[in-house]
């Protein structure tokens, strides 16, 4: 759902929310789809949970994914920096 003012309307767990904050409505829709998907997964795992609890479970799941991704990115950055240092040393020795 598009919003005429550059935002988007997204449906999350049966409720439509008008969102703004990105010049790309497609990006906002993808965010909404991701949150909706996580809430539905949480509902599958905890069918008797109320909407607030499902939202918290979905948020925790997304936060866990974010933290893991950041840790992985940091490990990759450190490995890359170490490799650059090794190659720089080899180049210095060769010159």
N, C-alpha and C positions, 0 to 999 in steps of 0.2 A: 504494500500500500504506500503510495507516495503522498507527500504533503506539499501543497503548492508553495510553501515558503522555504524549501530547501531541506526540510527534515524528512522524516518518514514515520508512518504509523506501523507499529509492529505488534503482533499478537504473541503474547507470552502466557502460556498455560491458560488460554481461553479469555484473556483480558487484553484489550487493545490499548496500547500506550503511544501517544504522540511523542516522538523524540526529535531533538535538535542537537547540534553540537558537532556535526561533521558536514562538510560540503558535499559529501557523497552519500546520497540516500541508500545506495546499495550496501555501503559499509554498515550503516545503522541497521538495515534489515538483516545482514549477516550476524551482527551482534545479537539481535533479538532472536534469531533462529537458534543460535548457540545456547543462549540462556533457556529458551523454551525446551530445547533438546535435553539439557542437563536437568531441568525440573521434571521432565517426563521420565527420565532415567531414575531420578530419585523417587518418583511416585511408584515406579515399578518395584523398587526395592523396599519402599515403606508405604504400602498402599493406604494405611490408616492415618498417615501424617497429614496435618493440615497444611494449607498453602504457605503459611509463614515458615513452618519447619522445612518444607520442601525447598523454599527459596534459600534458607540457610544452608541446607545440604548441597544445593547446586552451587552456591557461592563458595563453600568450602572445597568442593571438587574443583572448581575453576581456579581458586587460589592455590591449591596443591599443584595443579598443572602448571600454573605460572611460575611458582617457586622452583619446581623441577626444571622447567625450561630455562630459567635464569641461571640455575646452578650448572646446567649442561653448557650453556653459552659461555659462562665464566671458565669452565674447564677447557673448552675449546680455545678460548682467548689465551689462556695460560700456555697451553700446548703450542699454539701458533707462535707466541712470543718466544718460547724456548727454542722452537725450530728456527725462527729467524735469527736468534742469537747464535745458534750453532752454525748456520750457513754464513753469517757475517764473519764469524771467526775463521771458517774455512777459506773464505774469500781473502781475508786479511793475510792468512798464512800463505796463500798462493801468490800474492802480489809481492 
